[in-house]
Amino acid sequence: MHVSRNELKQLEQQFSIYKAVAQPLRLAIFRNFCNCGCEKLTVKSIYEMPGSEQSVASHHLVILKRSGLSRRERTARNTYYCICCADDDCLISILQTLHVC
């Protein structure tokens, strides 16, 4: 079976997404994004939801960001995170399969 470069790139992206949400706390954080109805959440509100420590939540947020599931926005006072799945059909399909969003 031959896999084209485009297919391989898409499979690598899918793998990165599955790997990012394969950890229970990251999945919980991501579910909170989907369930809160907000466009952006502060780091503090994110780590308070699953009851984790700030440093632990920050570590997991970095992993979600690297996988393309979230993005970070900084202001003078706060750092916000938001999910990045509105325009990606592949990502939406994966998240629906996982019953996350």
N, C-alpha and C positions, 0 to 999 in steps of 0.2 A: 504494500500500500504506500503510495506516494503522498506526502503532505507538502503543500505549497508553502512558501514563505508567509503569505498572508494568513493561511490557516494555522500555521505554527505560531505566529504572533498572537492570533486570537485565542488559541489554546493556552498560551502562556499567560495571557491576561485573565482568562477564566480561572486558571490554576491559582494565580495570585489572589483573586477574589475569594475562592474557596478556602485557601490557606489563611487569609485574613480573618474570616468569620468562623474558622474551625476551633477557636479558643472560646470557651463559654463567656468570659467577661467581655471580650470584644463583640461577640454576638449580642450580648445584653446591651452594650453601649449602642450598637447599631440599631437594635430594635427600639431603643428609646428615641433615637432620631426619627424613626418612622412613625412612632406612636404619639409623639408630642405635638405634631402639627405645626411646629415652628420651623422657620427657615434656618435660623442659626441658634446655637446653644453655646453658652460660656463653658469654659473648662470646669469651673466650679459646679455648675448645674449638671454637667455630665458625670462627674465623679460622685456627686451626692446621690444620683438616681440608683445605681446598683450598690451603693454603700461601700465603695472602695476608697482607697487613699488617693490623694492628688497625684503623687508620683507614679503610682501604678496605672491610673487612668491615662495620664499623659503618655506613658510608654505605649499603651494600647492605641491611643489616638494617632501616634506617629505611624504605627503599623497600618492602621486603617487609611491614613493619608497616603502612604507609600503604595498601597494597593490600588489607589484610585477611588476608593469608596467615600472618602471625605476630603474636604479641603479646609484650610485654615485661613482666617482673616484676622488681622491685628488692627486694633485701634490704639489710641494713646493709653487707654486704661485697661482694656480687656483683649483677650484672645478668644475668637469665636470659631467654632467648627460647624460645618454643614455637610449634608450628604450630597453626593454627585451622581445621581442615577437618573435624573429626569430625561436625558436625551439618549441614553445608551440602552438599546433594546436587549442586547446580550446580558447586560448587568441586571436589568429589570427581570428578565427571564430567570436568571440564577436566583435572585432574591425571592421571587415568587415560589420557586422550587423549594427553597429553604423555609418558606412561610414566614419571612421576616417583614416584608412591607406589604 
